[in-house]
């Protein structure tokens, strides 16, 4: 069963497995002790730190191992803010950062700090100028991911780092998605990574803090990991994480060329095979192994289940999941379609035949989900469930009369499906009003209008107005 979800977690790399097993016999002792076993454990830990530091591009004494990538981000943000508290309490982040960064920003605001969330374009990329404008007096820290975890868009790290340097503000880079593939452009002050993203074991993160960066440990002091990651080090897992990072970086150059070609095939073929589908993210400045697309009239959770039954493990940033019922903050910030979202992230070694098989089963998976939701007759259906004139044809657009679709209480993609069924019941130039209180409607109704070439007139409260163009 092909596993196409490495952006969430990559399979354990063979080198990581070998290193982990070997280190279990040698790295169990306390590395802070002076006896033989302790010295042996310390040697393993120091060697792993040197290997990881070389891959990151920092000095070994600038790098600490944490219990996860999330912990590395939280520690890095809290430590930098605390260290620069006297200079100011302003934090700058992009609107598409990982939730770990955004949660830290929320906590900072709750504690009395201020936050600027820099907007992105429809590809998910920030403008360097947006960061430059946000670096106001009193800015303590700026954060920017190297590449987006949902759509793969690479961010202008070097340019933002230059702006931060000019303003005297440290830049924390979340390199979780890209560290196993390539070096992060220089200029950063702090950097975080997560081993399970590159094929290392879970439970290992890394945090690099450049010398000279004002940093205060955000918790009671601990003598381990420079006070930045308290608790006993998991040396076998750390050794495996460092070994696999070096291995995947060695393999990346050739493997990424192959994976990029496969992803290009998916990006080109999906809109041809599945009608009413939008491929999102930057088509060029992106991670080589990741592609995301959204399907109109499809429930994201149901689509993942259908693909799982067909033998493919993928993920989604769609709002249509019972666990959240809210749109992906990344897709929301980009202003793109959120319903029926599928994220495909290919592991190393993926064969072209596997991608072709995925493309062969995808159309039927989408068709079956759409049929379950009653979307088979879209744009040729009957009148709305309720209308201002009792159903049937809409009035003239100029006098404000028209069909009203009552989709209150219905989750995506049902409001858009109901809209698609009645749009043909109004004359060209006529107006349909959709009543929808699902948060995803803010994205999906304008996106539907753009994809179907109808005019979105805007929203007032829960009422969305659409003018038929053809």
C-alpha positions as CSV (number, residue, x, y, z in Angstrom):
1,X,0.0,0.0,0.0
2,X,1.7,3.2,-1.1
3,X,2.3,5.7,1.6
4,X,2.1,9.2,0.2
5,X,2.2,11.2,3.5
6,X,5.8,12.0,4.2
7,X,5.0,15.6,5.0
8,X,3.4,14.3,8.1
9,X,6.0,11.7,8.9
10,X,8.5,9.9,6.8
11,X,9.2,6.2,7.1
12,X,12.2,5.3,9.2
13,X,15.2,5.4,7.0
14,X,17.3,2.2,6.9
15,X,20.4,4.1,8.1
16,X,18.3,5.4,11.1
17,X,17.2,1.8,11.9
18,X,20.8,0.6,11.9
19,X,22.1,3.4,13.9
20,X,19.3,3.1,16.4
21,X,19.9,-0.6,17.0
22,X,23.6,-0.1,17.4
23,X,23.2,2.8,19.8
24,X,20.9,0.9,22.0
25,X,23.8,-1.2,23.2
26,X,26.2,1.7,23.6
27,X,24.2,4.8,24.4
28,X,22.1,3.9,27.4
29,X,24.3,5.4,30.1
30,X,24.2,9.0,31.5
31,X,26.5,11.1,29.3
32,X,27.2,13.5,32.1
33,X,29.0,10.8,34.2
34,X,32.7,10.2,34.1
35,X,32.8,6.5,34.1
36,X,33.5,4.4,31.0
37,X,29.9,3.9,30.1
38,X,29.1,7.5,30.6
39,X,32.1,8.6,28.4
40,X,31.0,6.2,25.7
41,X,27.5,7.7,25.7
42,X,28.9,11.2,25.7
43,X,31.1,10.3,22.6
44,X,27.9,9.1,20.8
45,X,26.0,12.2,21.7
46,X,28.9,14.6,20.7
47,X,29.3,12.8,17.4
48,X,25.6,13.0,16.6
49,X,25.7,16.8,17.5
50,X,28.6,17.3,15.1
51,X,26.9,15.5,12.3
52,X,23.6,17.4,12.7
53,X,25.4,20.7,13.1
54,X,27.2,20.1,9.8
55,X,23.9,19.5,8.0
56,X,22.3,22.5,9.6
57,X,25.2,24.8,9.0
58,X,26.1,25.8,12.5
59,X,28.6,25.1,15.3
60,X,28.0,22.0,17.4
61,X,27.8,24.1,20.5
62,X,25.0,26.1,18.9
63,X,22.8,23.0,18.5
64,X,20.6,21.3,21.1
65,X,18.5,18.2,20.8
66,X,14.9,18.5,22.0
67,X,12.0,16.0,22.4
68,X,10.2,17.1,19.2
69,X,10.1,19.8,16.5
70,X,7.2,21.4,18.3
71,X,9.2,21.7,21.5
72,X,12.1,23.1,19.5
73,X,9.9,25.8,18.1
74,X,8.2,26.6,21.4
75,X,11.6,26.8,23.2
76,X,13.2,28.9,20.4
77,X,10.4,31.4,20.3
78,X,10.0,31.7,24.1
79,X,13.7,31.8,24.7
80,X,14.3,34.6,22.1
81,X,11.4,36.6,23.3
82,X,12.5,36.3,26.9
83,X,16.1,37.2,26.0
84,X,15.0,40.3,24.1
85,X,12.2,41.4,26.4
86,X,13.8,44.7,27.3
87,X,14.1,45.6,23.6
88,X,10.4,45.0,22.9
89,X,7.6,42.5,22.8
90,X,6.6,42.5,19.2
91,X,6.6,39.2,17.3
92,X,6.3,38.8,13.5
93,X,5.1,35.5,11.9
94,X,3.7,34.6,8.5
95,X,0.0,33.7,8.3
96,X,0.9,30.1,7.1
97,X,3.3,29.1,9.8
98,X,2.9,25.7,11.4
99,X,0.3,25.6,14.1
100,X,3.1,25.3,16.7
101,X,4.4,28.7,15.8
102,X,0.9,30.2,15.7
103,X,0.0,28.8,19.0
104,X,3.1,30.3,20.5
105,X,2.1,33.6,19.0
106,X,-1.3,33.4,20.6
107,X,0.3,32.6,23.9
108,X,2.6,35.7,23.5
109,X,-0.5,37.9,22.8
110,X,-2.3,36.5,25.8
111,X,0.8,37.4,27.9
112,X,0.6,41.0,26.7
113,X,2.8,40.9,23.7
114,X,1.9,42.0,20.2
115,X,2.0,40.0,16.9
116,X,2.0,40.8,13.2
117,X,0.9,38.0,10.9
118,X,2.3,38.7,7.5
119,X,-0.1,37.8,4.6
120,X,0.7,35.5,1.7
121,X,-0.4,35.5,-1.9
122,X,-2.5,32.7,-3.6
123,X,0.6,30.5,-3.9
124,X,1.2,30.7,-0.1
125,X,4.4,32.8,-0.4
126,X,5.1,35.9,1.6
127,X,6.4,39.1,0.1
128,X,9.7,40.1,1.5
129,X,8.3,43.6,1.8
130,X,5.6,42.4,4.1
131,X,8.2,41.4,6.7
132,X,10.2,44.6,6.2
133,X,7.1,46.6,7.0
134,X,6.3,44.5,10.0
135,X,9.7,44.9,11.6
136,X,8.7,47.9,13.6
137,X,10.5,49.4,16.6
138,X,10.3,47.0,19.5
139,X,10.2,43.8,17.4
140,X,11.9,41.1,19.4
141,X,11.7,38.2,16.9
142,X,10.5,37.2,13.5
143,X,9.6,33.6,12.4
144,X,9.4,32.1,8.9
145,X,9.1,28.6,7.7
146,X,11.6,27.5,5.0
147,X,8.8,25.7,3.1
148,X,5.1,25.3,3.8
149,X,4.0,22.0,5.3
150,X,0.6,21.9,3.5
151,X,1.2,23.2,0.0
152,X,5.0,22.9,-0.4
153,X,5.7,26.6,-1.3
154,X,9.2,27.7,-0.5
155,X,9.6,31.0,1.3
156,X,12.1,33.7,0.6
157,X,14.2,33.0,3.7
158,X,17.4,34.7,2.4
159,X,15.5,37.9,1.5
160,X,13.6,38.0,4.8
161,X,16.8,37.3,6.7
162,X,18.5,40.3,5.0
163,X,15.6,42.5,6.1
164,X,15.8,41.2,9.6
165,X,19.5,41.8,9.8
166,X,19.0,45.4,8.6
167,X,16.5,45.9,11.4
168,X,18.6,44.1,14.0
169,X,15.9,41.5,14.6
170,X,16.7,37.7,14.9
171,X,15.0,35.4,12.5
172,X,13.8,31.9,13.6
173,X,13.4,29.5,10.7
174,X,11.2,26.5,10.9
175,X,13.1,24.1,8.6
176,X,11.1,21.0,9.5
177,X,9.9,20.3,5.9
178,X,13.1,21.2,4.1
179,X,16.0,20.3,6.3
180,X,16.3,16.7,5.0
181,X,16.4,18.0,1.4
182,X,18.7,21.0,1.3
183,X,20.6,23.5,3.4
184,X,18.6,26.4,4.6
185,X,19.8,29.8,3.2
186,X,22.1,31.6,5.6
187,X,21.2,34.6,7.7
188,X,19.0,33.0,10.2
189,X,19.5,33.4,14.0
190,X,17.6,30.4,15.2
191,X,16.5,27.2,13.4
192,X,14.2,24.3,14.3
193,X,13.8,20.8,12.8
194,X,12.1,17.5,13.4
195,X,13.7,14.1,12.8
196,X,10.5,12.2,11.9
197,X,10.1,14.6,8.9
198,X,13.4,13.3,7.3
199,X,13.2,9.6,8.2
200,X,14.6,9.7,11.7
201,X,12.8,8.4,14.8
202,X,9.9,10.4,16.3
203,X,10.6,12.2,19.6
204,X,13.7,14.0,18.4
205,X,13.9,17.7,17.4
206,X,16.7,20.1,17.1
207,X,17.1,23.7,17.9
208,X,20.1,25.8,16.8
209,X,20.7,29.2,18.3
210,X,23.6,31.3,16.9
211,X,26.2,32.7,19.2
212,X,25.4,36.3,20.0
213,X,21.6,35.8,20.0
214,X,20.0,37.0,23.2
215,X,18.3,33.9,24.6
216,X,16.9,33.0,28.0
217,X,15.8,29.5,28.8
218,X,12.0,29.7,29.2
219,X,11.9,27.2,32.1
220,X,13.9,26.2,35.2
221,X,17.5,25.8,34.3
222,X,18.9,22.4,33.4
223,X,22.5,21.4,32.9
224,X,21.6,19.3,29.8
225,X,21.6,20.6,26.3
226,X,22.7,24.1,27.3
227,X,19.6,24.5,29.4
228,X,17.4,24.4,26.3
229,X,16.0,20.9,26.5
230,X,15.8,19.6,30.1
231,X,15.7,15.9,30.9
232,X,17.7,12.8,30.0
233,X,18.8,12.7,26.4
234,X,17.5,9.8,24.3
235,X,20.9,9.1,22.8
236,X,19.9,6.1,20.6
237,X,17.2,8.2,19.0
238,X,19.5,11.2,18.6
239,X,22.2,9.1,17.0
240,X,19.6,7.7,14.6
241,X,18.3,11.1,13.8
242,X,21.7,12.5,13.0
243,X,22.7,9.5,10.9
244,X,19.5,9.6,8.9
245,X,19.8,13.4,8.3
246,X,23.2,12.9,6.8
247,X,22.0,10.0,4.7
248,X,19.0,11.7,3.3
249,X,20.9,14.8,2.5
250,X,23.4,12.7,0.6
251,X,20.6,11.1,-1.4
252,X,18.5,14.2,-1.9
253,X,20.1,15.8,-5.0
254,X,19.4,12.8,-7.3
255,X,16.1,11.7,-5.6
256,X,14.6,15.2,-5.6
257,X,15.0,15.5,-9.4
258,X,13.1,12.2,-9.8
259,X,10.4,13.1,-7.3
260,X,9.9,16.6,-8.8
261,X,9.1,15.0,-12.2
262,X,6.5,12.7,-10.6
263,X,4.9,15.6,-8.8
264,X,4.9,17.6,-12.0
265,X,2.9,14.7,-13.6
266,X,0.4,14.8,-10.7
267,X,0.0,18.6,-11.0
268,X,-0.6,18.3,-14.7
269,X,-2.9,15.3,-14.8
270,X,-5.2,15.8,-11.9
271,X,-7.1,18.8,-13.4
272,X,-7.4,16.8,-16.6
273,X,-8.7,13.7,-14.9
274,X,-10.9,15.3,-12.3
275,X,-13.2,18.2,-13.3
276,X,-13.6,21.2,-11.0
277,X,-10.2,20.7,-9.3
278,X,-7.7,23.3,-8.2
279,X,-4.0,22.6,-7.7
280,X,-2.6,25.0,-5.1
281,X,0.8,26.2,-4.1
282,X,3.7,27.6,-6.1
283,X,4.2,25.5,-9.2
284,X,8.0,26.2,-9.3
285,X,9.3,27.4,-6.0
286,X,8.2,24.4,-4.0
287,X,9.3,21.2,-2.3
288,X,10.0,18.5,-4.9
289,X,7.9,15.8,-3.3
290,X,4.7,17.6,-2.3
291,X,1.6,18.6,-4.2
292,X,-1.8,19.7,-2.9
293,X,-5.1,20.0,-4.8
294,X,-8.7,20.6,-3.8
295,X,-11.9,19.2,-5.4
296,X,-15.2,21.0,-5.6
297,X,-18.3,19.2,-4.3
298,X,-16.2,16.7,-2.3
299,X,-15.8,16.1,1.4
300,X,-12.1,15.9,2.4
301,X,-12.5,13.3,5.1
302,X,-14.6,11.1,2.9
303,X,-12.2,11.4,0.0
304,X,-9.2,10.4,2.2
305,X,-11.2,7.3,3.3
306,X,-12.0,6.5,-0.4
307,X,-8.3,6.7,-1.3
308,X,-7.3,4.7,1.7
309,X,-9.7,1.9,0.5
310,X,-8.1,2.2,-2.9
311,X,-4.7,1.5,-1.3
312,X,-3.2,5.0,-0.9
313,X,-2.3,6.8,2.3
314,X,-2.6,10.6,1.8
315,X,-3.5,13.5,4.0
316,X,-5.6,16.7,3.8
317,X,-5.7,20.3,5.0
318,X,-9.5,20.4,4.3
319,X,-12.0,21.9,6.6
320,X,-14.2,18.9,6.2
321,X,-13.0,16.7,9.0
322,X,-15.0,15.8,12.1
323,X,-12.1,16.7,14.3
324,X,-11.9,20.4,13.4
325,X,-14.8,21.6,11.2
326,X,-12.7,24.6,10.5
327,X,-10.8,25.5,7.3
328,X,-7.0,24.9,7.1
329,X,-5.4,28.1,8.2
330,X,-3.0,27.8,5.4
331,X,-5.6,27.5,2.7
332,X,-7.6,30.2,4.4
333,X,-4.6,32.6,4.3
334,X,-4.0,31.8,0.6
335,X,-7.7,32.4,-0.2
336,X,-8.0,29.2,-2.2
337,X,-10.6,26.4,-2.2
338,X,-10.5,24.3,1.0
339,X,-13.1,21.6,0.3
340,X,-12.0,18.2,-0.9
341,X,-8.4,18.9,-0.2
342,X,-5.8,16.2,-0.8
343,X,-2.1,16.5,0.1
344,X,0.3,14.0,-1.6
345,X,3.9,13.9,-0.4
346,X,6.0,11.2,-2.0
347,X,8.6,9.2,-0.1
348,X,12.0,8.4,-1.5
349,X,12.0,5.5,-3.9
350,X,8.4,6.1,-5.2
351,X,8.1,4.5,-8.6
352,X,6.3,6.1,-11.6
353,X,4.0,3.1,-11.7
354,X,2.7,3.9,-8.2
355,X,1.9,7.5,-9.2
356,X,0.2,6.3,-12.4
357,X,-2.0,3.9,-10.3
358,X,-2.9,6.8,-7.9
359,X,-4.0,8.8,-10.9
360,X,-6.0,5.9,-12.2
361,X,-8.0,5.5,-9.0
362,X,-8.4,9.2,-8.1
363,X,-11.2,10.0,-10.5
364,X,-13.5,7.2,-9.3
365,X,-12.7,8.1,-5.7
366,X,-13.8,11.7,-6.2
367,X,-16.8,10.7,-8.3
368,X,-18.0,8.3,-5.6
369,X,-17.7,10.9,-2.9
370,X,-19.5,13.5,-4.9
371,X,-22.3,11.1,-5.6
372,X,-22.7,10.3,-1.9
373,X,-23.2,14.1,-1.3
374,X,-25.7,14.4,-4.1
375,X,-23.4,16.5,-6.3
376,X,-23.9,14.5,-9.5
377,X,-26.4,16.9,-11.0
378,X,-24.6,20.2,-10.2
379,X,-25.5,23.2,-12.3
380,X,-28.3,21.2,-14.0
381,X,-30.4,20.6,-10.8
382,X,-33.8,21.9,-9.7
383,X,-34.7,24.9,-7.7
384,X,-33.4,25.8,-4.2
385,X,-34.8,24.3,-1.1
386,X,-36.2,27.7,-0.2
387,X,-36.5,30.9,-2.2
388,X,-37.8,34.3,-1.8
389,X,-40.5,33.7,-4.4
390,X,-41.4,30.2,-3.2
391,X,-39.0,28.4,-5.6
392,X,-38.4,28.4,-9.2
393,X,-36.9,31.1,-11.4
394,X,-35.1,34.1,-9.9
395,X,-36.3,37.6,-10.4
396,X,-34.3,40.3,-12.1
397,X,-30.9,41.0,-10.7
398,X,-31.5,44.7,-10.6
399,X,-34.5,44.6,-8.3
400,X,-32.8,42.5,-5.6
401,X,-35.1,39.4,-6.1
402,X,-33.6,36.0,-6.7
403,X,-33.2,32.6,-5.3
404,X,-32.1,32.1,-1.8
405,X,-30.5,28.8,-0.8
406,X,-30.8,28.0,2.9
407,X,-27.7,26.1,3.8
408,X,-27.5,27.2,7.5
409,X,-26.2,24.4,9.7
410,X,-24.7,22.5,6.8
411,X,-21.0,21.8,6.6
412,X,-18.8,22.1,3.5
413,X,-19.1,21.2,0.8
414,X,-22.9,21.1,1.0
415,X,-23.5,24.9,0.7
416,X,-21.5,24.9,-2.6
417,X,-23.3,21.8,-3.8
418,X,-26.7,23.5,-3.2
419,X,-25.5,26.6,-5.0
420,X,-24.3,24.6,-8.0
421,X,-27.8,22.9,-8.3
422,X,-29.7,26.2,-8.6
423,X,-27.4,28.5,-10.5
424,X,-29.1,27.4,-13.8
425,X,-32.5,28.4,-12.4
426,X,-31.7,32.1,-12.5
427,X,-31.3,34.0,-15.8
428,X,-27.9,35.3,-16.8
429,X,-27.3,38.3,-14.7
430,X,-29.6,37.0,-12.0
431,X,-28.5,36.6,-8.3
432,X,-28.5,33.7,-5.9
433,X,-28.1,34.3,-2.2
434,X,-26.6,31.4,-0.2
435,X,-27.2,31.4,3.6
436,X,-24.3,29.5,5.1
437,X,-22.8,29.6,8.6
438,X,-20.0,27.2,8.0
439,X,-16.6,29.0,8.2
440,X,-15.4,27.3,5.1
441,X,-18.0,29.1,3.0
442,X,-15.8,32.2,3.3
443,X,-13.3,30.4,1.1
444,X,-15.3,27.9,-0.9
445,X,-18.1,30.1,-2.3
446,X,-15.7,32.7,-3.8
447,X,-13.5,29.9,-5.0
448,X,-16.5,28.2,-6.7
449,X,-17.3,31.5,-8.4
450,X,-13.8,31.8,-9.8
451,X,-13.7,28.2,-11.0
452,X,-17.2,28.3,-12.6
453,X,-16.8,31.9,-14.0
454,X,-19.7,33.4,-12.0
455,X,-19.5,36.8,-10.2
456,X,-19.0,36.8,-6.4
457,X,-20.8,39.9,-5.1
458,X,-19.6,39.6,-1.5
459,X,-21.1,38.5,1.8
460,X,-23.0,40.2,4.6
461,X,-23.0,38.1,7.7
462,X,-24.1,34.6,6.7
463,X,-25.6,35.7,3.3
464,X,-23.4,35.2,0.2
465,X,-24.5,36.8,-3.1
466,X,-23.5,35.3,-6.5
467,X,-24.4,36.7,-9.9
468,X,-24.8,34.2,-12.8
469,X,-22.6,35.2,-15.8
470,X,-23.4,32.5,-18.3
